[in-house]
Amino acid sequence: MAIPLRGDFDAVRLRVAARRTKDAAQARRLLSLAAVYDGATRTEAARIGGVTLQIVRDWVLKFNSAGPD
């Protein structure tokens, strides 16, 4: 079973943060996680981010503990 994303964010907030950042890697992470909030599979999120499933898992763990920064 996939690790759930934290409940105090949503896809809209992550997309706004992705638009505001000047860091391309962070924008890619945020857009991938926004897709998961929208119901995309982790495989689809990995494709969006151009990474592996393991990296998406790592992003989820980091996001859950530290937020979008």
C-alpha positions, -999 to +999 in steps of 0.1 A: +000+000+000+013+035-009+022+059+018-005+086+020+003+122+016-002+146+045-037+161+048-029+198+053-020+204+016-037+197-017-030+197-054-039+234-059-015+246-031+013+225-045+008+238-081+009+274-068+041+266-049+056+250-081+048+281-101+065+304-075+097+285-071+128+293-092+142+258-085+133+235-114+139+203-094+116+215-066+089+224-092+091+189-107+087+174-072+058+195-063+040+189-096+045+151-092+030+152-057+002+174-069-007+147-094-008+122-066-033+144-047-054+145-079-055+107-079-026+098-102-007+066-095+028+068-082+039+054-116+023+084-133+038+108-107+072+092-115+067+098-152+058+134-146+089+139-125+112+119-147+122+097-119+118+062-105+091+050-081+116+048-053+124+085-057+087+094-056+084+074-024+114+094-010+097+126-020+065+116-003+084+108+030+103+141+028+071+160+020+052+144+048+079+153+074+090+187+062+063+201+038+070+215+004+102+233+012 
